[in-house]
Amino acid sequence: MDALTVAAQFAAYTWFEECHGGKPASQDQAMKFARENWVAFLGNAQEGLGRLLIRLGRLSRPKADRKRRHTVG
């Protein structure tokens, strides 16, 4: 995925979360808004932020989280 697109989608998502008319927005609503309106946020998006978000999304979970996940049950 393009880093600039990711940054613009993140900007759209956070804007929607913060400016949703004072009402709490659901995560699904914010994600849908970001997917549909990210182009409007391209002027404020920074490619470096998008690269960072992509890198963070690729990180594996810490070993402690993996152990807990396997030992539950």
C-alpha positions in Angstrom: 0.0 0.0 0.0 1.2 3.5 -0.8 2.5 5.4 2.2 0.9 8.7 1.2 -2.5 6.9 0.9 -2.1 5.4 4.4 -1.2 8.8 5.9 -4.2 10.4 4.2 -6.5 7.6 5.4 -5.2 8.0 8.9 -5.8 11.8 8.7 -9.3 11.2 7.6 -9.9 8.6 10.3 -8.6 10.8 13.1 -10.5 13.9 11.8 -13.7 11.9 11.7 -13.1 10.7 15.3 -12.5 14.2 16.6 -15.1 16.1 14.6 -18.1 13.9 14.5 -20.5 16.5 15.8 -19.8 15.8 19.5 -21.3 12.3 19.2 -19.0 9.2 19.7 -18.4 7.6 16.4 -18.0 3.9 16.0 -14.8 2.5 14.6 -16.6 1.1 11.6 -18.1 4.5 10.7 -14.6 6.2 11.0 -13.0 3.5 8.9 -15.7 3.8 6.2 -15.3 7.6 6.2 -11.5 7.2 5.8 -11.8 4.7 2.9 -14.2 6.9 1.1 -12.8 10.4 1.7 -9.0 10.0 2.0 -8.3 11.9 -1.2 -9.6 15.1 0.5 -6.8 14.7 3.1 -3.9 14.2 0.7 -2.8 17.8 1.1 -2.2 17.3 4.8 -0.7 13.8 4.5 3.0 13.1 5.0 4.6 10.2 3.4 6.9 9.6 6.3 4.0 9.1 8.7 2.5 6.6 6.2 5.7 4.7 6.1 5.8 4.6 9.9 2.2 3.4 10.1 2.9 0.7 7.6 6.0 -0.4 9.6 4.1 -0.5 12.8 1.4 -2.6 11.2 3.9 -5.2 10.2 5.4 -5.6 13.6 4.8 -8.9 15.3 3.3 -9.0 18.8 5.5 -9.3 21.8 6.3 -12.9 23.0 4.3 -12.4 26.1 1.1 -11.7 24.1 1.7 -14.8 22.0 2.1 -17.0 25.1 -1.1 -15.7 26.6 -2.9 -16.3 23.5 -1.8 -20.0 23.3 -2.2 -20.9 27.0 -5.8 -19.6 27.3 -8.4 -22.3 27.3 
